[in-house]
Amino acid sequence: MEESLKVIDQFLRDFAPEVVGLSSEALTPEMEEKIRLLSDGKLGEEERHSLCRELLSNRSAFEYLVERLKSARAGEEH
């Protein structure tokens, strides 16, 4: 989990200004699964790069990732 947070932290540092003003398309089940795998640290490098592009263009996807990370972190604190 810690490695996933590092990857996502770096993503946010690199691209945070670009996340504002994204579309809010509904997430497909496939996209939700990819985000779950990313947040669990189980997504390969090529898939991570592809997903990052999706996150940059879809506010709903980005918010779903943030909620997954918050939930994971809350679970670690208990």
Beta strands, then each sheet from edge to edge (+ up, - down):
end
